[in-house]
Amino acid sequence: MGETERKQPQRRFAGFTDDWEERKLDEVGDLLTGYPFESNEFVESGIPLVRGMNVKRGYLDMSDEICEYWASDKGLEMYSLKEKDIVIQMDGALIGRSYAMIKPENTPSLLVQRVTRLRCDIESSDYVYQCLQRGFLDHIKGIKTETAVPHLSLNDIREYVIPFPKNNEERVCIGNYFRKIDNLITLHQRKLDKVKALKAACLAEMFPAEGETKPKRRFAGFTDDWEQRKLSEVATMHARIGWQNLRTSEFLDSGDYMLITGTDFDDGAINYSTCHFVERDRYEQDKNIQIKNGSILITKDGTLGKVAYVQDLSMPATLNAGVFNVEIKDEKKVDNKYLFQYLKAPFLMDYVGRKATGGTIKHLNQNILIDFPVLMPNKAEQEVIGIYFSSLDHLIALHQRKLEKLQNLKQAYLNEMFV
């Protein structure tokens, strides 16, 4: 940091006025690479080992599926991890992104080769950890060239320079503040994961298993058998035909006729802010792909099988190439929200995957889609199921927005509260 460069952050806690300085990572803590444990000596239970695969982006994954154990830490005290230690993954595609802080529930545990431990004084650990999140990836990108197996050396880590408040109390204030934000982010991430897991469980239990006519779980009052229909029996499918295809020069930034493309799909909805527009004659060219609220859309090119339900559409709209418009034939028998949820569930992509035996389908032909089997209860039960899954989608979107808002807030403060 040159003499003319800024030495104080843009946003600061009251009472702190000193200039900041720069420190290399090995000047603020002790760095140690892990012990070379031999996999043939792993045991079924004992002291957990923190290996590269355990270190994720901001947390440790110590789940049973990937955790390995050592019989005892006797004689390996120097590799024993303590609360507030920072561990950094040294290999793999996510180097520069994969680091975590040891929490009380992660102790006792032992450090394994190809993971580096950074141990700072207990009061500075939270601050230094935030410094990694703020700029470590950019540091790694600046010094590493892409190789088949990305790899960090201890020198790569120790040379990372961080801004460092001279006043220990300021480091503590900043570390505590960001730890609270991280805890909020973790809380909302767990809420999001919980609702997603609930939806996945319901999808598995609220539709009949293969060869059966009734689901394992259903709403009270419904007892009738379900029936299987082909998608082409309950809905029509249309897309922009070849000779109608648009040139990019025809895309407008504003207008009275919206153009919906597969890239505008956003987790089951349409992100209207990314849509282009077209002239009136292009909109009127094909009534079969004129879109309205309640339309169900499926991508047939690019990322196959993405499904979106159209709502809150405020103007006439048509489809770009690569998207099917799915319209229900008889709304007295089929509920559009139910059909949307069924198409959005994994059933469609599982079906497409089976059709791709021996290869990969890069284009979802209508010939494949028309035979897609749809399991259907009566209309009343369809409506209840459609509303239930729509409410879960609403909860997922709500938690996702809160999570993104917190993540954006944190990023803004990382930019403003550090030199």
C-alpha positions in Angstrom: 0.0 0.0 0.0 1.8 3.1 -1.2 2.0 6.4 0.8 -0.6 8.0 -1.4 -3.1 5.1 -1.2 -6.0 5.1 1.2 -5.2 3.7 4.6 -8.6 3.9 6.2 -11.9 2.2 5.2 -14.8 4.0 3.8 -17.1 2.8 6.6 -15.9 2.4 10.1 -17.0 1.8 13.7 -17.1 4.9 15.9 -14.0 5.6 17.9 -11.4 4.2 15.5 -9.2 6.7 13.5 -5.8 5.0 13.1 -4.4 4.2 9.7 -4.4 0.5 8.7 -1.4 -1.4 7.6 -0.7 -4.5 5.5 0.3 -7.9 6.8 1.1 -11.2 5.0 -0.9 -14.1 6.2 2.0 -15.8 7.9 2.6 -12.6 9.9 -0.9 -12.8 11.5 -1.0 -16.5 12.3 0.8 -19.8 12.3 0.5 -21.9 9.1 0.7 -25.7 9.1 0.0 -28.3 6.5 -1.6 -31.6 7.6 -0.2 -34.9 8.5 0.1 -37.6 5.7 -2.4 -40.1 7.1 -2.5 -43.5 5.3 -5.9 -44.4 4.1 -5.4 -48.1 4.9 -5.2 -47.2 8.6 -8.6 -45.4 8.7 -11.0 -46.8 11.3 -14.8 -46.9 11.5 -14.9 -44.5 14.4 -12.5 -42.4 16.3 -11.0 -38.9 15.7 -12.5 -37.3 12.6 -10.0 -36.3 9.9 -10.4 -32.9 8.1 -9.4 -33.7 4.5 -9.7 -31.6 1.4 -13.1 -33.0 0.5 -14.4 -32.0 3.9 -13.6 -28.3 3.3 -16.4 -26.6 1.4 -17.1 -22.9 0.7 -17.4 -21.5 4.2 -18.2 -24.6 6.1 -17.0 -28.1 6.9 -18.9 -31.1 5.6 -18.4 -33.8 8.2 -21.2 -36.0 7.0 -20.9 -39.8 7.4 -20.7 -40.3 3.7 -17.3 -38.6 3.3 -15.9 -38.5 6.9 -12.9 -40.7 7.7 -11.5 -41.5 11.2 -8.3 -42.1 13.0 -8.0 -44.3 16.0 -6.3 -41.8 18.3 -4.7 -38.4 18.3 -1.9 -39.6 20.6 1.4 -38.3 19.4 -0.3 -36.1 16.8 -1.1 -33.2 19.1 0.4 -30.6 16.7 -2.2 -31.6 14.0 -5.1 -31.4 16.4 -7.5 -28.6 15.3 -8.9 -26.1 17.7 -11.9 -23.8 17.7 -11.3 -20.7 15.5 -8.6 -22.4 13.4 -9.0 -21.6 9.7 -8.6 -24.5 7.3 -7.8 -24.0 3.6 -8.2 -26.6 0.8 -5.0 -26.9 -1.2 -6.2 -29.0 -4.2 -9.1 -29.2 -6.6 -11.2 -27.0 -8.8 -12.4 -24.8 -5.9 -9.0 -23.7 -4.6 -9.2 -20.1 -3.5 -12.9 -20.6 -2.6 -12.8 -23.5 -0.2 -11.9 -22.6 3.4 -13.7 -22.8 6.7 -13.4 -22.0 10.4 -13.3 -24.7 13.0 -16.4 -24.6 15.3 -16.7 -26.3 18.7 -18.7 -29.1 17.1 -15.7 -29.8 14.8 -13.4 -30.7 17.7 -11.7 -32.9 18.3 -10.4 -33.4 14.8 -7.1 -33.9 13.0 -5.6 -32.0 10.1 -4.8 -34.0 7.0 -2.1 -33.4 4.3 -3.3 -31.1 1.4 -5.2 -28.9 3.9 -3.5 -26.0 5.5 -4.4 -24.7 9.0 -4.1 -21.0 9.9 -4.1 -20.3 13.6 -4.4 -16.7 14.6 -4.8 -15.2 18.1 -8.3 -16.0 19.2 -9.4 -12.3 18.9 -8.2 -11.8 15.3 -9.5 -15.1 13.8 -12.9 -13.8 12.8 -11.4 -10.8 11.2 -8.8 -12.7 9.3 -11.4 -15.2 8.1 -13.4 -12.4 6.6 -10.3 -11.1 4.8 -10.0 -14.5 3.1 -13.6 -14.2 1.9 -13.0 -10.7 0.7 -9.9 -11.2 -1.5 -8.3 -14.6 -1.3 -9.8 -15.9 -4.6 -8.6 -12.9 -6.5 -5.1 -13.4 -5.0 -5.1 -17.0 -6.1 -6.3 -16.1 -9.6 -3.5 -13.6 -9.9 -0.7 -16.1 -9.2 -1.9 -19.4 -10.5 -2.2 -20.6 -14.1 -4.8 -23.2 -15.0 -3.6 -26.8 -14.8 -5.2 -30.2 -15.0 -5.1 -30.5 -11.2 -5.2 -27.1 -9.6 -2.9 -26.9 -6.6 -1.8 -24.4 -3.9 1.6 -24.3 -2.2 2.2 -23.0 1.3 4.0 -20.0 -0.3 0.8 -19.2 -2.3 -1.0 -18.9 1.0 1.6 -17.2 3.2 2.1 -14.4 0.6 -1.5 -13.3 0.7 -1.6 -9.7 2.0 -4.5 -8.5 4.1 -5.4 -5.0 5.3 -4.9 -5.0 9.1 -6.2 -2.5 11.6 -3.5 -1.7 14.2 -6.0 -1.6 17.0 -7.0 -5.0 18.2 -10.4 -3.8 19.4 -11.3 -2.7 15.8 -10.4 -6.2 14.5 -12.7 -7.7 17.1 -15.5 -5.3 16.3 -15.3 -6.1 12.5 -14.9 -9.8 13.1 -17.9 -10.0 15.5 -20.1 -7.9 13.1 -19.5 -10.2 10.1 -19.8 -13.3 12.2 -23.4 -12.2 13.1 -24.1 -11.6 9.4 -22.7 -15.1 8.6 -24.9 -16.6 11.3 -27.9 -15.0 9.7 -26.9 -16.2 6.3 -26.5 -19.7 7.7 -29.9 -19.5 9.4 -31.7 -18.6 6.1 -29.7 -21.1 4.1 -30.9 -23.8 6.5 -34.5 -22.6 6.2 -34.1 -22.7 2.4 -32.6 -26.2 2.5 -35.3 -27.4 4.9 -38.2 -26.3 2.6 -36.4 -27.7 -0.5 -36.0 -31.0 1.3 -39.7 -31.0 2.3 -40.7 -30.4 -1.3 -38.4 -33.3 -2.5 -39.9 -35.6 0.1 -43.4 -34.6 -0.9 -42.7 -35.2 -4.6 -41.5 -38.7 -3.7 -44.6 -39.5 -1.6 -47.5 -37.5 -3.0 -47.4 -39.2 -6.4 -47.9 -42.9 -7.0 -44.8 -45.1 -7.3 -44.2 -46.9 -10.6 -46.9 -49.5 -11.2 -49.2 -48.2 -8.5 -52.4 -46.1 -8.7 -52.4 -44.4 -5.4 -49.8 -42.2 -3.7 -48.3 -43.0 -0.3 -49.4 -39.7 1.1 -52.5 -37.7 0.1 -54.8 -35.0 1.3 -57.9 -36.1 3.3 -61.0 -36.9 1.5 -59.4 -38.3 -1.7 -59.5 -42.1 -2.3 -59.9 -42.6 -6.0 -57.3 -44.3 -8.1 -55.1 -42.1 -10.3 -54.9 -42.7 -14.0 -51.9 -42.4 -16.4 -52.3 -40.2 -19.5 -49.9 -39.2 -22.2 -49.1 -35.5 -22.2 -50.4 -35.2 -25.8 -53.8 -36.5 -24.5 -54.2 -33.6 -22.0 -52.3 -30.7 -23.7 -51.2 -29.3 -27.0 -47.5 -28.3 -27.6 -46.4 -25.6 -30.0 -43.1 -23.9 -30.6 -41.8 -21.3 -33.1 -41.3 -23.2 -36.4 -38.1 -22.9 -38.3 -39.1 -20.4 -41.0 -40.5 -18.1 -38.3 -37.2 -17.9 -36.4 -36.0 -14.5 -35.4 -32.7 -12.8 -36.1 -31.0 -11.1 -33.2 -31.3 -7.8 -35.1 -35.1 -8.1 -34.6 -34.7 -8.1 -30.8 -35.9 -4.8 -29.3 -35.0 -3.3 -25.9 -38.5 -2.0 -25.4 -41.9 -2.3 -27.1 -45.5 -3.5 -26.8 -44.9 -7.2 -27.6 -42.7 -9.2 -25.3 -40.4 -12.0 -26.5 -39.8 -14.9 -24.0 -36.7 -17.0 -24.4 -35.5 -20.0 -22.4 -32.8 -18.0 -20.8 -35.5 -15.8 -19.2 -36.6 -18.8 -17.1 -35.9 -18.2 -13.4 -36.6 -21.2 -11.1 -40.1 -21.9 -12.5 -41.0 -18.3 -13.3 -40.2 -15.8 -16.0 -37.8 -13.0 -15.3 -39.5 -10.2 -17.3 -36.6 -7.8 -16.8 -34.4 -9.9 -19.1 -36.9 -10.3 -21.9 -36.6 -8.6 -25.3 -39.4 -7.3 -27.4 -40.5 -7.7 -31.0 -42.6 -5.9 -33.6 -46.4 -6.5 -33.8 -46.2 -8.6 -37.0 -43.8 -11.1 -35.3 -46.2 -11.4 -32.4 -49.2 -11.9 -34.6 -47.3 -14.4 -36.9 -48.4 -17.5 -34.9 -51.3 -17.6 -32.4 -50.2 -20.9 -31.1 -47.2 -19.4 -29.4 -48.9 -16.3 -28.1 -48.4 -16.5 -24.3 -50.9 -15.6 -21.6 -51.0 -15.9 -17.8 -51.3 -19.6 -16.9 -49.3 -20.8 -19.8 -46.8 -23.5 -19.2 -43.5 -23.3 -21.0 -40.8 -26.0 -21.5 -37.3 -25.4 -23.0 -36.5 -27.8 -25.8 -33.0 -26.6 -26.6 -30.0 -25.6 -24.5 -30.8 -26.5 -20.9 -33.5 -29.1 -21.7 -36.7 -29.5 -19.7 -36.7 -26.3 -17.8 -40.3 -25.5 -17.0 -41.9 -22.1 -16.2 -45.4 -21.0 -15.2 -46.5 -17.7 -16.7 -48.1 -15.2 -14.2 -48.1 -11.5 -13.7 -47.7 -11.0 -17.4 -48.8 -7.4 -18.2 -48.6 -7.3 -22.0 -48.9 -9.5 -25.1 -46.0 -12.0 -25.4 -44.7 -14.6 -27.9 -42.0 -17.2 -27.8 -38.5 -17.2 -29.1 -37.2 -20.5 -30.7 -36.3 -23.3 -28.4 -39.4 -23.2 -26.1 -42.7 -25.2 -26.1 -46.0 -23.6 -25.2 -48.0 -26.3 -23.4 -51.8 -25.5 -23.3 -54.4 -27.7 -21.6 -57.1 -29.1 -23.8 -59.9 -29.4 -21.3 -59.6 -27.1 -18.2 -62.6 -28.9 -16.6 -60.5 -32.0 -16.3 -56.9 -30.7 -15.9 -55.6 -28.1 -13.5 -52.8 -26.0 -15.1 -50.9 -25.5 -11.8 -51.0 -29.2 -11.2 -49.6 -30.0 -14.6 -46.9 -27.3 -14.2 -45.8 -28.9 -10.9 -45.8 -32.4 -12.4 -43.7 -31.2 -15.4 -41.4 -29.2 -13.1 -40.8 -32.3 -10.9 -37.9 -34.7 -11.7 -40.3 -37.0 -13.5 -39.9 -35.3 -16.9 -36.1 -35.2 -16.9 -36.0 -38.9 -15.7 -38.1 -39.7 -18.6 -35.9 -37.8 -21.1 -32.9 -39.5 -19.6 -34.3 -42.9 -20.3 -35.0 -41.9 -23.8 -31.4 -40.9 -24.2 -30.1 -44.5 -23.8 -26.6 -44.7 -25.3 -26.2 -41.0 -25.7 -27.3 -37.5 -24.7 -30.4 -35.8 -26.0 -29.5 -32.2 -27.0 -32.8 -31.3 -28.4 -36.2 -32.2 -26.9 -38.3 -33.3 -29.8 -42.0 -33.1 -29.7 -42.1 -36.8 -30.6 -40.4 -37.5 -27.2 -42.6 -35.1 -25.2 -46.0 -36.2 -26.6 -45.6 -39.7 -25.0 -44.5 -38.4 -21.6 -46.7 -40.2 -19.1 -48.6 -37.9 -16.6 -50.2 -39.4 -13.5 -53.5 -37.7 -12.8 -56.0 -37.8 -9.9 -59.4 -36.1 -10.3 -59.6 -32.4 -10.9 -60.4 -31.5 -7.3 -57.3 -33.3 -6.0 -55.2 -31.8 -8.7 -56.1 -28.4 -7.6 -55.2 -29.1 -3.9 -51.9 -30.6 -4.9 -51.1 -27.7 -7.3 -51.9 -25.1 -4.6 -49.8 -27.0 -2.0 -46.7 -27.2 -4.2 -47.1 -23.6 -5.3 -47.1 -22.5 -1.6 -43.8 -24.4 -1.1 -42.4 -22.7 -4.2 -43.4 -19.4 -2.7 -41.6 -20.2 0.6 -38.5 -21.3 -1.3 -38.5 -18.1 -3.3 -39.0 -16.0 -0.1 -36.1 -17.6 1.7 -34.0 -17.4 -1.5 -34.6 -13.6 -1.7 -33.8 -13.1 2.0 -30.6 -15.1 1.6 -29.5 -13.2 -1.5 -30.3 -9.9 0.2 -28.1 -10.8 3.2 -25.3 -12.0 0.9 -25.4 -8.8 -1.1 -25.4 -6.8 2.1 -22.4 -8.6 3.3 -20.6 -8.1 0.0 -21.3 -4.3 0.2 -19.9 -4.1 3.7 -16.8 -6.2 2.8 -16.1 -3.5 0.1 -16.7 -0.6 2.5 -15.4 -1.7 5.8 -11.9 -2.8 4.6 -9.1 -0.8 3.1 
